[in-house]
Amino acid sequence: MDKQQTIKQAKLLIEHLEAGNEQQAKSCLDSLATISESNLFKEIGKLTRDLHDTLNSFHLDTRLTSLATQDIPDAKDRLEYVMTLTADAANTTMDAVEEGISISDDIKSKAADLDEGWQKVRNKQLDGVQFRALCTLTEKFITKTANDSVKLHSLLEDALMAQGFQDLTGQVIKRVIQLVHEVEESLVETIKMFGEMSDYHETVSGTEKDRKVEASGPAMNADTRDDVVKSQDEVDDLLSSLGF
């Protein structure tokens, strides 16, 4: 019966009570009780179906399980790989730069000494022996500088190649970011799924505070009883047979 029928029965009840028709009034009360029980049954059935479907959806969310058991551990390995590549690249770059600085300082120091010697030549402050010694040092400096330039070139190449890690780590980080988005989406869907039951949980929580009845445990000897459902499929079949 719908709302209009309920109102109609309530009005009839009042009329019969005012007229003193006890039998008819009792009949109206029985009808109203039937309506109330029917509506309550429907609401409980609907709530049970929603709860059943929600729990099934949660258990069947294989993607969330896959994220937790496979993708997240894989992401940890990937990030550790990124850390290793980054550390290796940083060490290679720093070693190359430090060695390059040492070579550069040595060239600078020897060049300053030679410049001072040739200043003396221009000022005619060196004798023949000193001049020949300066020329020998200059030749050695030129040869060593040529070799040092090759070494510096190699060190700069090492530093440059070490930066290639950014391409690999960039790909890994993008994959991890994608994974984070997937985890976020799965968690949001889970929150939404249980968020739809917030009113139900609040109602149950409030009711439990008013009650002092010890909760029943699981059904005992469920395998040997016909009045106890034994699986999620049986729960689903039962709800379907009741029209929910």
DAQUIFEN-V88966 format. One record per pair of residues at least 12 apart in sequence whose C-alpha atoms are under 8 Angstrom apart, sorted by sequence separation. I is the first residue (numbers start at 0). GAP is how many residues later the second one is. D is the distance in whole Angstrom. If there is no record, write none. Layout:
BEGIN
[[I GAP D] [I GAP D]]
END
This chain:
BEGIN
[[12 12 5] [11 13 8] [12 15 5] [11 16 7] [12 16 7] [117 16 8] [116 17 7] [9 18 7] [8 19 6] [113 20 7] [8 22 7] [9 22 7] [8 23 7] [113 23 8] [113 24 7] [5 26 7] [5 29 7] [110 30 8] [109 31 7] [0 34 6] [106 38 7] [102 45 7] [102 49 8] [99 52 6] [99 55 7] [98 56 8] [96 58 7] [95 59 5] [96 59 8] [95 60 7] [95 62 7] [96 62 8] [95 63 6] [92 65 7] [91 66 7] [92 66 5] [91 67 7] [92 67 8] [92 69 7] [88 70 8] [91 70 7] [89 72 8] [88 73 5] [88 74 7] [88 76 7] [85 79 7] [84 80 6] [84 84 8] [81 87 5] [81 90 7] [81 91 8] [78 93 7] [77 94 6] [78 94 7] [78 97 8] [77 98 8] [74 101 6] [74 104 8] [71 107 8] [70 108 7] [66 116 7] [63 119 7] [63 122 6] [62 123 8] [57 132 7] [53 139 7] [53 140 8] [50 146 8] [51 183 8] [51 184 8] [48 187 8] [48 190 7] [47 191 8] [44 194 7] [48 195 6] [44 197 8] [45 198 6] [44 199 6]]
END
